[in-house]
Amino acid sequence: MGDNRERFERELSRLRGYDFACVVCECSLADLIAGRYRSEMNPRSVTQSVLAFMTRYRLPFVFADDRQGGELVTYSILAKYAREIEMRFKALRRSEKGHSKHCRAANR
């Protein structure tokens, strides 16, 4: 968020075009607020920027405590998203099959 803020915001803006997106943070919200991170940035500024990004880009930031939590959250979100897509396609196929049967019956 410091030197590369413009690039970071461009990436956040690009995420608007996705069906679902979020930013997974490998820290807790408490760590962010307390400034327990490597950057020298002011914790209040960082916290307010995150809240502004969530509002501006309609994008959730998920605080996963650490790397292991980040991996778990990311994997779980992707797995759930894949399952949702699978269910949508199955519903669409059922709908198309029902429509095809209805059209064949109407043509008889």
N, C-alpha and C positions, 0 to 999 in steps of 0.2 A: 504494500500500500504506500510505501514511501517513494523511492525513486522511480518506480515503474507504475505509478498510480494510473496514468492515462492508458497504458496497455492493459492493466487489470480491469479498468472500467470498460474498455472495448470488448474484452472477453466476457464480462458480465452482460453487456448489451447483446452480444451474439447469442447468449444462452436463452434470451427471450424467444428465439425461434424454435426452441426445442419443446417437445411435448411435456417433458419434465426435466428439471435441473435443480441442483442445490450446490452449495459450497460446503464441503466437509472440512472443519477446522480441527487440527490435532492438538487442541487445548480445551480447557473448560472456559465457560464465560467468566467465572471467578478469576482464572489466570489472566484472561484478557484485560479485565477491569483493573486488576492489581499490577499489570505491566510485567507479568512473569513470562517474558518471551525475549528472544535474542535482539530484537530491534531496539534502537534508542528512542523510538517514537513515543510521544506522550500517550499514556494509556487512555486518557479521556478522549483524545482525538481519534485514536484507533477505534475505540468503542463507538463513538458517535458516527464515524465513517461506516462501520459495519451496519449500524442501524439505518443509516441513510441509504446504503446500498440495498438493504433488504426492502426498503420502501420504494426506492426509485426503480429498481429492476424487478420487483415482485419475485424475489428469489430468497428462499430460506437459507440461512447459515446454520449448519448443524454442528454443535460443539461436542466433540467425541472424546475429550479428555487427553488422549495421547495417540501415538502412532497405531498401537494395537486396536484401540477403540475406533480410530479412523478407518482402519482396514475392515473391521467388522461392520461398521455402519455402511461403508461404501458397498461392500459385497452384498449385504442384506437389502439395501435399497435397489441395487441393480437386479438382484434375484426377484424381488417383488415386482419391479417394473417389467421384467421379462415375463413373469407370470400374468400380469395384467394384459400385456400385448397378446399373449397366447389366448387368453380368455376372450379378448375382443375379436380375434380372428376366428375362433370357434363359433362365437355368436354370429358373426357375419356370414360364415359358411352355412350355418343352420338357417339363417334368414334367406340366403340365396337359394338354398335347396327348397325351402317352403314356397318361395316366389316361383321357382321353376315348376314345381308340381301344380301350383295354382294356374300358371300360364298354360301348361299342357292340358289341364282339365278344361280350361275355358276354350281351347282350340278344338276340342273334340266335337 
